[in-house]
């Protein structure tokens, strides 16, 4: 993360770049796709984000795939179908 935020660990800086600390009850509908075996971004982060969105009443979905940090073509096809359906259902 140091390369991303430009500094060593600093709670204030990391909270500033984390979407988890930016969401509130007025946040936009959110869909998340995550590889449950991802060694780079732990799946608990998406699960926690999903839980916070749920607790705030924000429309959201979490979809986990049994893969690492990337998706294969079958999973990509599923992501695209799922994303389109989500967006179509979120348009008022």
N, C-alpha and C positions, 0 to 999 in steps of 0.2 A: 504493500500500500504506500510505502514511502515515495515510490516513483509516481504514483497517481496523485497524491495530495501535496507532494513537495516538502514533506517534513517527517520526522520520526513520530512515533506515537504521541498524539495529543488529543485528548478526549473531545475538546471543543471542535477542533478541526475535523475529526472523524464524524462527529454528529452533524456537522455542516454538509458533508458530502453523502450522508446516508439517507436514502429515501424513507427509511423507517421513521425518522424523526421529523419528516416533513408532512406526513399525512395527517388529515383530520377528517371530520365528518363531511366536509365539502369536497373531498378529493374526487378526482375523476374515476369512473369505472376502471378497474385494473385487472388485467389478466397476466398471469405469470406461468412460464414454462421452465421447468428445472430438471436437470438430470440428477436422479436420486443418488448416483454413485460419484458425483462431481467432487474431485479432490481439491479443486481451486476455490469454489464457492460452496460452502457447506449448505446442504438442503434445509437445515434448521433455520437458516436466515429467511428463506422464502416462506417456510411454514410460519415463522414468527410474524412476518410481514402480512401474510394472509390472515392470521389470527387477529392482528390489530385492525386490519381493514374490516373484518367481520364484526369485531366489537364496536366499531364506529358506525356500522350500518352502511358501509360503502359497498356497492355492487362489485364483486370480484370473484375470480376463479383462480385456483391453483391446479396446474396439471404437472404431474411428475412422470418422468420416463426412466426406465431402468437403463440408464446410460451415464456417460461421464460428462465432460464439459461441452460436448457437441452432440448433434443429432444425426442419425442416418436418414436416408431419403424417405423411408417409410414414416419415420417420426416427423420429419419436416412436412410431409404431406398432411399428416394428422394435425400438426400445429397450424398449418394454413387454414384447413377446414374449420378447426375449432376457433381460431382467431376471427375469421370472417363471420361465423355464427355469433360470436360474442359481440363484435362491433355492430352487426345488424340489430341485435337485441338491445344495444345501448343507445341507439339513435332515437331521439325523441321526436 
